[in-house]
Amino acid sequence: MPARQRPDRNPGVTVFPAQLRVGDRFTDAAGDEWEIASRPVTYKQGHEVRARIQRPGNPATAKEEFWLAYERLTIRRNEK
């Protein structure tokens, strides 16, 4: 019996928002891909994390996004 191939269960890395790095990419609920464009900064006594995001390679689409500090985000990271 041939071995069954399993789909990739872990397409990325799961991190807290404070662990984001410039260049990390993620997909939002609408299916659009975004890239982290600035270092994350904590607000509200560490309960909220904000970072500037943009479409990959398009700085004109930059906007600020925030997450609760305890949320986990699944990102794709280029390790060099």
C-alpha positions as CSV (number, residue, x, y, z in Angstrom):
1,M,0.0,0.0,0.0
2,P,1.6,3.4,-1.0
3,A,2.2,5.9,1.7
4,R,-0.4,8.7,1.8
5,Q,1.0,12.2,1.4
6,R,-0.2,14.6,4.0
7,P,-0.8,18.3,3.3
8,D,1.6,20.7,4.9
9,R,-0.1,21.3,8.3
10,N,2.3,24.1,9.3
11,P,2.5,26.5,6.5
12,G,4.2,29.1,8.7
13,V,5.4,30.0,12.1
14,T,3.0,30.9,14.9
15,V,4.2,33.9,17.0
16,F,2.9,36.6,19.3
17,P,2.6,40.1,17.7
18,A,5.5,41.4,19.7
19,Q,7.8,38.8,18.0
20,L,7.1,40.1,14.5
21,R,10.0,41.2,12.3
22,V,10.2,43.5,9.4
23,G,9.6,41.4,6.3
24,D,7.3,38.8,7.9
25,R,4.2,38.1,5.7
26,F,0.7,37.0,6.7
27,T,-2.7,36.6,5.1
28,D,-5.7,38.4,6.5
29,A,-9.3,37.1,6.7
30,A,-10.1,38.5,3.2
31,G,-7.2,36.4,1.7
32,D,-4.9,39.4,1.0
33,E,-1.2,39.1,1.7
34,W,0.5,41.7,3.8
35,E,4.1,42.3,4.9
36,I,5.3,43.8,8.2
37,A,6.9,47.2,7.3
38,S,7.9,48.4,10.8
39,R,9.0,47.0,14.1
40,P,6.1,46.2,16.5
41,V,5.5,48.7,19.3
42,T,3.4,47.9,22.4
43,Y,0.7,50.3,23.8
44,K,-1.8,50.2,26.6
45,Q,0.6,48.9,29.2
46,G,1.7,46.0,26.9
47,H,-1.8,44.8,26.0
48,E,-1.8,46.0,22.4
49,V,0.8,45.7,19.7
50,R,0.9,47.9,16.6
51,A,2.9,47.7,13.5
52,R,2.8,49.3,10.0
53,I,1.9,46.8,7.3
54,Q,1.9,47.1,3.5
55,R,1.3,44.9,0.5
56,P,4.6,43.2,-0.5
57,G,6.7,45.5,-2.6
58,N,4.0,48.3,-2.6
59,P,4.7,51.1,0.0
60,A,1.7,53.1,-1.2
61,T,-0.6,50.6,0.5
62,A,0.9,51.1,4.0
63,K,-1.4,51.3,7.0
64,E,-1.2,50.6,10.7
65,E,-2.6,47.4,12.2
66,F,-3.0,46.4,15.8
67,W,-3.4,43.1,17.6
68,L,-4.0,42.1,21.2
69,A,-0.7,41.1,22.7
70,Y,-1.8,37.5,23.6
71,E,-3.1,36.7,20.1
72,R,-1.1,34.3,18.0
73,L,-0.4,35.1,14.4
74,T,0.6,32.6,11.7
75,I,3.3,34.2,9.5
76,R,5.7,33.2,6.8
77,R,9.2,34.2,7.5
78,N,12.2,34.2,5.2
79,E,15.1,32.7,7.2
80,K,18.5,33.4,5.8
